[in-house]
Amino acid sequence: MDFEPSARTKDYLERIKRFMREHIDPVESRYREEVNATCDGGDWKTWKVPSVMEELKARAKAEGLWNLFLPDAKLGAGLSVLEYAPLAEEMGRSFIAPEVFNCSAPDTGNMEVLWKYGSEEQKERWLKPLLAGDIRSVFCMTEPDVASSDATNMQATAVVDGNEVVLNGSKWWSSGLGHPKAKIIIFMARTPDTGGDRHHQHSMVLVPLDAKGVKIRRMLPVFGDYDAPHGHGEVHFDNVRVPLSNIISGPGMGFEIAQGRLGPGRIHHCMRCLGASEKALELMIDRGMKRTAFGKQLLNLGGNRERIAEARVAIDQARLLTLYAAWKMDQVGALGAMTEISAIKVAAPNVLQKVVDDAIQIHGGAGVSQDTMLSGFFAQARTLRLADGPDEVHKGLIARIELAKRGFSRS
């Protein structure tokens, strides 16, 4: 295996770095200030996207820095997962860069689902405007009333009724639900009449956000922050009827689609975590060398130099593991890289959480404010230890695969 970035990756990476340095870094603080000034708490109906975002997106699209995640040379950059990984890391240094390049979750995963599994009609109606950045999307999987770490617990239903499918249930932590441009939901639910096994009884259904019976109940704060103008909401589906053709790849295919969706998405998340870790480490070093206490620079007090060294070791270890997972996925697919994908899903967010925690300590009170990026990075790390499967589920999967290698059954 060879983790040397390809010529295409090097070219895109240099262009992304320059774009971020010249256009994103100078306005990121202003973007957040405008969001805070115009978004009234959890009332998503008041939320607005600062105009600078559309300006940046237009510039990025014009420069060909657009849809870089999609391994399709006609619709995206045509990069492999391994080739895209360093680009995701660089974007992870900023809260807004992924959206600027049309590479932000949950849109990337939803676009990949439509690209890989969608019908021509679904692609025309929903994939094209998503790829153009004209609309945003939502993914509804987690439910408030069951332990969603076991997706077979899902209670929401998608029942086929003639030429329609009827949707009922409650979802929450539906990311992007509050965005003014959110137009389409991918809703995962049980379809009990498929007759399949426990992993062929779920479907993914495309649901317009304005469909009758779709009711947004509230936005959920993460450590007190509503993450406007995107938001993470609770939404209820009350006898929502959509055409049968809105089911992606047919009834009972939900789990298969989910595995195809989550594999690349987890690698994207992990690489962005590493970019955030690098940024946090830089902030920690700069703060620690510019501030003094008790007659010394902060980094020369206590064990702070050791913390810097430990951060470097941990970040580089996690990066190598993530690049290996990306390489293996390219070689054998997500199912063949299950151990590696689960391993990075545990490793990368935990590395970010530890590095950010140390950086916050060096920053003192400023570290827990919104004057720096650190509180946002900490929230990102802590939530990613739950999102796309909690640490315990991924560790359990790794252990099961290891036991199987020695001939021991699942029990």
VEXDREN-2710 file (C-alpha; in Angstrom, 1 decimal):
% VEXDREN-2710
k/r/px/py/pz
1/MET/0.0/0.0/0.0
2/ASP/1.1/3.5/-0.7
3/PHE/-0.3/6.6/1.1
4/GLU/1.6/9.1/-1.0
5/PRO/-1.0/11.5/-2.2
6/SER/-1.7/11.2/-6.0
7/ALA/-0.9/14.1/-8.3
8/ARG/-4.6/15.0/-8.4
9/THR/-4.8/15.0/-4.6
10/LYS/-1.7/17.3/-4.4
11/ASP/-3.2/19.7/-6.9
12/TYR/-6.6/19.9/-5.2
13/LEU/-5.0/20.1/-1.8
14/GLU/-2.8/23.1/-2.7
15/ARG/-5.8/24.8/-4.3
16/ILE/-8.0/24.2/-1.3
17/LYS/-5.3/25.5/1.1
18/ARG/-4.9/28.6/-0.9
19/PHE/-8.7/29.1/-1.2
20/MET/-9.1/28.7/2.6
21/ARG/-6.2/31.0/3.4
22/GLU/-7.4/33.7/1.0
23/HIS/-11.2/33.5/1.2
24/ILE/-12.4/31.4/4.2
25/ASP/-10.1/32.2/7.1
26/PRO/-10.6/36.0/6.8
27/VAL/-14.4/35.7/7.0
28/GLU/-15.1/32.7/9.3
29/SER/-15.4/34.8/12.5
30/ARG/-17.7/37.2/10.7
31/TYR/-19.8/34.4/9.4
32/ARG/-20.4/33.1/13.0
33/GLU/-21.1/36.6/14.3
34/GLU/-23.7/37.1/11.6
35/VAL/-25.3/33.7/12.4
36/ASN/-25.5/34.6/16.1
37/ALA/-27.0/38.0/15.3
38/THR/-29.7/36.7/12.9
39/CYS/-30.6/33.3/14.3
40/ASP/-33.0/33.6/17.2
41/GLY/-32.1/30.7/19.5
42/GLY/-34.0/27.5/18.6
43/ASP/-36.6/29.2/16.4
44/TRP/-35.4/27.8/13.1
45/LYS/-38.0/29.8/11.1
46/THR/-35.9/32.9/11.8
47/TRP/-32.6/31.4/10.7
48/LYS/-30.8/32.9/7.8
49/VAL/-27.6/31.9/6.0
50/PRO/-25.1/34.8/5.8
51/SER/-24.7/36.1/2.2
52/VAL/-21.0/35.4/2.4
53/MET/-21.7/31.7/2.2
54/GLU/-23.3/31.9/-1.2
55/GLU/-20.5/34.1/-2.4
56/LEU/-17.9/31.6/-1.2
57/LYS/-19.8/28.7/-2.8
58/ALA/-20.0/30.5/-6.1
59/ARG/-16.3/31.2/-6.1
60/ALA/-15.4/27.6/-5.1
61/LYS/-17.7/26.2/-7.9
62/ALA/-16.1/28.6/-10.4
63/GLU/-12.6/27.4/-9.4
64/GLY/-13.5/23.7/-9.8
65/LEU/-13.4/23.0/-6.0
66/TRP/-16.8/21.4/-6.0
67/ASN/-18.3/18.0/-5.1
68/LEU/-14.8/16.7/-4.5
69/PHE/-16.1/13.8/-2.4
70/LEU/-18.0/12.0/-5.3
71/PRO/-16.0/9.3/-7.1
72/ASP/-17.6/10.1/-10.4
73/ALA/-15.5/12.1/-12.9
74/LYS/-18.6/13.5/-14.6
75/LEU/-20.5/14.7/-11.5
76/GLY/-17.6/15.2/-9.1
77/ALA/-13.9/15.1/-8.9
78/GLY/-13.7/11.3/-9.6
79/LEU/-11.3/10.8/-6.6
80/SER/-11.0/7.5/-4.7
81/VAL/-11.7/7.5/-1.0
82/LEU/-8.0/7.5/-0.3
83/GLU/-7.4/10.4/-2.7
84/TYR/-10.2/12.5/-1.1
85/ALA/-9.1/11.8/2.5
86/PRO/-6.4/14.5/2.7
87/LEU/-8.9/17.1/1.2
88/ALA/-11.4/16.2/3.9
89/GLU/-8.7/16.7/6.6
90/GLU/-7.9/20.2/5.3
91/MET/-11.6/21.1/5.2
92/GLY/-11.9/19.9/8.8
93/ARG/-9.8/22.9/10.0
94/SER/-12.8/25.1/9.4
95/PHE/-16.5/24.9/10.4
96/ILE/-17.7/26.3/7.1
97/ALA/-15.3/25.0/4.5
98/PRO/-17.1/21.7/3.9
99/GLU/-20.2/23.5/2.9
100/VAL/-18.3/26.0/0.8
101/PHE/-17.0/23.1/-1.3
102/ASN/-20.4/21.3/-1.3
103/CYS/-18.7/18.5/0.7
104/SER/-20.7/18.7/4.0
105/ALA/-22.7/16.1/5.8
106/PRO/-25.4/15.0/5.6
107/ASP/-25.6/16.1/2.0
108/THR/-22.5/14.1/0.9
109/GLY/-23.9/10.8/2.2
110/ASN/-27.4/11.6/0.8
111/MET/-25.9/12.4/-2.6
112/GLU/-23.8/9.2/-2.6
113/VAL/-27.0/7.2/-1.8
114/LEU/-28.8/8.8/-4.7
115/TRP/-25.8/8.4/-7.0
116/LYS/-25.3/4.8/-6.2
117/TYR/-28.9/3.5/-5.5
118/GLY/-31.3/6.1/-6.9
119/SER/-33.5/5.8/-9.9
120/GLU/-33.1/8.1/-12.9
121/GLU/-36.2/10.0/-11.8
122/GLN/-34.8/10.4/-8.2
123/LYS/-31.5/11.6/-9.5
124/GLU/-33.1/14.1/-11.8
125/ARG/-35.4/15.5/-9.2
126/TRP/-33.1/15.5/-6.1
127/LEU/-29.5/14.6/-6.9
128/LYS/-29.0/17.3/-9.6
129/PRO/-30.0/20.2/-7.4
130/LEU/-28.0/18.8/-4.5
131/LEU/-24.9/18.5/-6.6
132/ALA/-25.5/22.1/-7.8
133/GLY/-25.8/23.3/-4.2
134/ASP/-29.2/24.7/-4.9
135/ILE/-30.8/22.8/-2.0
136/ARG/-29.8/21.0/1.2
137/SER/-31.0/17.6/2.6
138/VAL/-31.7/15.8/5.8
139/PHE/-31.1/12.2/6.9
140/CYS/-33.7/10.8/9.4
141/MET/-32.6/7.6/11.2
142/THR/-32.2/8.1/15.0
143/GLU/-35.4/7.9/17.1
144/PRO/-36.1/9.4/20.5
145/ASP/-38.0/6.5/22.0
146/VAL/-35.6/3.5/21.4
147/ALA/-31.9/2.8/21.7
148/SER/-30.9/3.7/18.2
149/SER/-27.5/2.2/18.6
150/ASP/-29.3/-1.0/17.5
151/ALA/-31.0/0.1/14.2
152/THR/-33.2/-3.0/14.3
153/ASN/-35.0/-1.3/17.2
154/MET/-36.4/1.3/14.8
155/GLN/-40.1/1.9/15.3
156/ALA/-40.9/4.3/12.5
157/THR/-42.7/2.6/9.6
158/ALA/-42.9/2.8/5.9
159/VAL/-45.9/0.8/4.8
160/VAL/-46.7/0.1/1.1
161/ASP/-50.3/1.0/0.2
162/GLY/-50.9/0.5/-3.5
163/ASN/-49.0/3.1/-5.4
164/GLU/-48.0/5.0/-2.3
165/VAL/-46.0/4.4/0.9
166/VAL/-47.3/5.7/4.2
167/LEU/-44.8/7.0/6.7
168/ASN/-45.3/7.2/10.5
169/GLY/-42.9/7.8/13.3
170/SER/-40.6/10.2/15.2
171/LYS/-37.0/11.0/14.4
172/TRP/-34.5/13.3/16.1
173/TRP/-30.9/14.5/15.7
174/SER/-31.9/15.0/12.1
175/SER/-29.0/17.2/11.0
176/GLY/-29.6/20.0/8.6
177/LEU/-33.3/20.1/9.4
178/GLY/-33.3/23.8/10.2
179/HIS/-31.4/25.0/7.1
180/PRO/-33.4/27.4/5.0
181/LYS/-32.5/25.5/1.9
182/ALA/-33.4/22.0/3.3
183/LYS/-35.9/20.5/0.8
184/ILE/-35.6/16.7/0.9
185/ILE/-35.4/14.1/3.7
186/ILE/-34.1/10.5/3.4
187/PHE/-36.3/8.7/6.0
188/MET/-35.3/5.2/7.2
189/ALA/-38.1/3.1/8.6
190/ARG/-39.3/-0.5/9.0
191/THR/-41.3/-2.0/6.1
192/PRO/-42.8/-5.0/8.0
193/ASP/-44.4/-6.6/5.0
194/THR/-41.3/-7.3/3.0
195/GLY/-41.0/-10.9/4.2
196/GLY/-37.2/-10.6/4.5
197/ASP/-34.9/-11.3/7.4
198/ARG/-34.2/-8.7/10.1
199/HIS/-31.8/-6.9/7.9
200/HIS/-34.2/-6.7/4.9
201/GLN/-37.2/-5.2/6.7
202/HIS/-36.2/-1.5/6.4
203/SER/-36.5/1.0/3.6
204/MET/-35.2/4.4/2.8
205/VAL/-37.8/6.8/1.4
206/LEU/-37.4/10.3/-0.1
207/VAL/-39.7/12.7/1.6
208/PRO/-40.1/16.4/0.5
209/LEU/-39.8/18.6/3.6
210/ASP/-43.1/20.3/2.8
211/ALA/-45.1/17.0/2.4
212/LYS/-48.3/16.9/4.3
213/GLY/-47.9/15.3/7.8
214/VAL/-44.2/16.3/8.2
215/LYS/-44.0/18.3/11.4
216/ILE/-40.8/19.8/12.7
217/ARG/-41.2/19.9/16.5
218/ARG/-38.0/21.6/17.7
219/MET/-34.3/22.1/17.2
220/LEU/-32.0/20.4/19.7
221/PRO/-29.1/22.3/21.2
222/VAL/-25.7/20.6/21.5
223/PHE/-24.1/21.8/24.7
224/GLY/-26.4/24.9/24.5
225/ASP/-25.6/25.7/20.8
226/TYR/-28.3/25.2/18.2
227/ASP/-25.7/24.9/15.4
228/ALA/-27.6/27.4/13.3
229/PRO/-28.3/27.7/10.4
230/HIS/-28.2/23.9/10.0
231/GLY/-29.6/22.6/13.2
232/HIS/-30.3/19.1/14.6
233/GLY/-34.1/18.7/14.9
234/GLU/-36.9/16.5/16.0
235/VAL/-39.4/15.8/13.3
236/HIS/-42.6/13.7/13.3
237/PHE/-44.2/11.9/10.4
238/ASP/-48.0/11.6/10.7
239/ASN/-49.5/9.5/7.9
240/VAL/-47.2/11.0/5.4
241/ARG/-48.0/9.7/1.9
242/VAL/-45.5/9.8/-0.9
243/PRO/-45.4/7.9/-4.2
244/LEU/-44.1/4.3/-4.1
245/SER/-41.4/5.4/-6.5
246/ASN/-39.9/7.5/-3.7
247/ILE/-38.5/4.3/-2.0
248/ILE/-34.8/4.1/-2.9
249/SER/-33.8/0.9/-4.5
250/GLY/-37.1/-0.8/-3.4
251/PRO/-38.6/-1.9/-0.1
252/GLY/-36.4/-3.8/2.3
253/MET/-33.1/-2.3/1.0
254/GLY/-32.5/0.2/3.8
255/PHE/-29.8/-1.7/5.6
256/GLU/-27.8/-2.4/2.5
257/ILE/-28.0/1.2/1.5
258/ALA/-27.0/2.3/5.0
259/GLN/-23.8/0.3/4.9
260/GLY/-22.9/1.8/1.6
261/ARG/-23.7/5.3/2.9
262/LEU/-21.9/5.1/6.2
263/GLY/-18.6/3.6/5.0
264/PRO/-17.2/6.6/3.1
265/GLY/-19.0/9.0/5.4
266/ARG/-17.2/7.7/8.5
267/ILE/-13.9/8.2/6.7
268/HIS/-14.9/11.7/5.8
269/HIS/-15.9/12.4/9.4
270/CYS/-12.6/11.0/10.8
271/MET/-10.4/12.9/8.4
272/ARG/-12.2/16.1/9.3
273/CYS/-11.6/15.3/12.9
274/LEU/-7.9/15.1/12.2
275/GLY/-8.0/18.5/10.5
276/ALA/-9.7/19.9/13.5
277/SER/-7.1/18.2/15.8
278/GLU/-4.3/19.9/13.8
279/LYS/-5.9/23.3/14.1
280/ALA/-6.5/22.8/17.9
281/LEU/-2.9/21.8/18.3
282/GLU/-1.7/24.9/16.5
283/LEU/-4.0/27.1/18.7
284/MET/-2.6/25.3/21.8
285/ILE/1.0/26.0/20.8
286/ASP/0.5/29.6/19.9
287/ARG/-1.4/30.3/23.1
288/GLY/1.0/28.5/25.2
289/MET/4.0/30.3/23.8
290/LYS/2.5/33.8/23.9
291/ARG/1.2/33.7/27.4
292/THR/3.2/33.7/30.6
293/ALA/2.4/32.7/34.2
294/PHE/4.7/32.5/37.2
295/GLY/7.5/33.9/35.1
296/LYS/7.4/31.2/32.4
297/GLN/5.6/30.6/29.1
298/LEU/2.6/28.4/29.7
299/LEU/4.0/25.5/27.6
300/ASN/7.0/25.4/29.9
301/LEU/4.9/24.8/33.0
302/GLY/3.8/21.4/34.3
303/GLY/3.6/18.7/31.7
304/ASN/2.4/20.9/28.8
305/ARG/5.3/20.1/26.5
306/GLU/4.6/16.4/27.0
307/ARG/1.0/17.1/26.0
308/ILE/2.1/18.6/22.8
309/ALA/4.2/15.6/22.0
310/GLU/1.4/13.2/22.9
311/ALA/-1.0/15.1/20.6
312/ARG/1.5/14.8/17.7
313/VAL/1.8/11.0/18.2
314/ALA/-1.9/10.5/18.6
315/ILE/-2.9/12.6/15.5
316/ASP/-0.3/10.8/13.3
317/GLN/-1.4/7.4/14.5
318/ALA/-5.0/8.1/13.8
319/ARG/-4.2/9.6/10.4
320/LEU/-2.3/6.5/9.4
321/LEU/-5.1/4.2/10.6
322/THR/-7.7/6.3/8.7
323/LEU/-5.7/6.3/5.5
324/TYR/-5.3/2.6/5.8
325/ALA/-9.1/2.3/6.2
326/ALA/-9.6/4.4/3.1
327/TRP/-7.1/2.4/1.1
328/LYS/-8.7/-0.9/2.1
329/MET/-12.2/0.4/1.3
330/ASP/-11.0/1.3/-2.2
331/GLN/-9.5/-2.2/-2.5
332/VAL/-12.3/-4.4/-1.1
333/GLY/-15.3/-2.2/-0.3
334/ALA/-16.9/-1.2/3.0
335/LEU/-17.8/-4.8/4.1
336/GLY/-14.2/-5.9/3.6
337/ALA/-12.9/-3.0/5.7
338/MET/-15.4/-3.2/8.6
339/THR/-12.7/-3.6/11.3
340/GLU/-10.7/-0.6/10.0
341/ILE/-13.7/1.6/9.6
342/SER/-14.9/0.9/13.1
343/ALA/-11.4/1.4/14.5
344/ILE/-11.1/4.9/13.0
345/LYS/-14.6/5.8/14.1
346/VAL/-13.4/5.1/17.7
347/ALA/-9.9/6.5/17.3
348/ALA/-10.3/9.8/15.5
349/PRO/-13.1/11.5/17.6
350/ASN/-11.3/10.4/20.8
351/VAL/-8.0/11.9/19.6
352/LEU/-9.8/15.2/18.7
353/GLN/-11.6/15.3/22.1
354/LYS/-8.3/14.8/24.0
355/VAL/-6.3/17.3/21.9
356/VAL/-9.1/19.9/22.2
357/ASP/-9.4/19.3/25.9
358/ASP/-5.7/20.0/26.4
359/ALA/-6.0/23.1/24.2
360/ILE/-8.9/24.4/26.2
361/GLN/-6.9/24.0/29.4
362/ILE/-4.1/26.1/28.0
363/HIS/-6.6/28.8/26.9
364/GLY/-8.3/29.0/30.2
365/GLY/-11.7/30.7/30.2
366/ALA/-11.3/31.6/26.5
367/GLY/-11.2/28.0/25.7
368/VAL/-14.8/27.3/26.7
369/SER/-16.1/30.5/25.1
370/GLN/-17.0/31.0/21.5
371/ASP/-14.1/33.4/21.1
372/THR/-12.0/30.5/19.8
373/MET/-13.0/27.4/17.7
374/LEU/-12.2/25.0/20.6
375/SER/-15.7/24.7/22.1
376/GLY/-17.1/23.9/18.7
377/PHE/-14.4/21.4/18.1
378/PHE/-15.1/19.8/21.5
379/ALA/-18.8/19.5/20.7
380/GLN/-17.9/18.0/17.3
381/ALA/-15.7/15.4/18.9
382/ARG/-18.1/14.4/21.7
383/THR/-21.1/14.1/19.4
384/LEU/-19.1/12.0/16.8
385/ARG/-18.5/9.5/19.6
386/LEU/-22.3/8.9/19.3
387/ALA/-23.1/9.7/15.7
388/ASP/-22.9/6.9/13.1
389/GLY/-22.7/4.4/15.9
390/PRO/-21.4/4.9/19.5
391/ASP/-17.9/3.8/20.5
392/GLU/-19.2/0.7/22.2
393/VAL/-20.9/-0.6/19.1
394/HIS/-17.8/-0.2/17.0
395/LYS/-15.6/-1.8/19.7
396/GLY/-18.1/-4.7/19.9
397/LEU/-17.9/-5.2/16.1
398/ILE/-14.1/-5.2/16.2
399/ALA/-14.1/-7.7/19.0
400/ARG/-16.6/-10.0/17.3
401/ILE/-14.5/-10.1/14.1
402/GLU/-11.3/-10.8/16.1
403/LEU/-13.1/-13.7/18.0
404/ALA/-14.3/-15.1/14.7
405/LYS/-10.7/-15.2/13.5
406/ARG/-10.0/-17.7/16.3
407/GLY/-13.0/-19.8/15.5
408/PHE/-15.3/-18.5/18.3
409/SER/-19.0/-17.9/17.6
410/ARG/-20.8/-14.6/18.1
411/SER/-22.1/-15.7/21.5
END
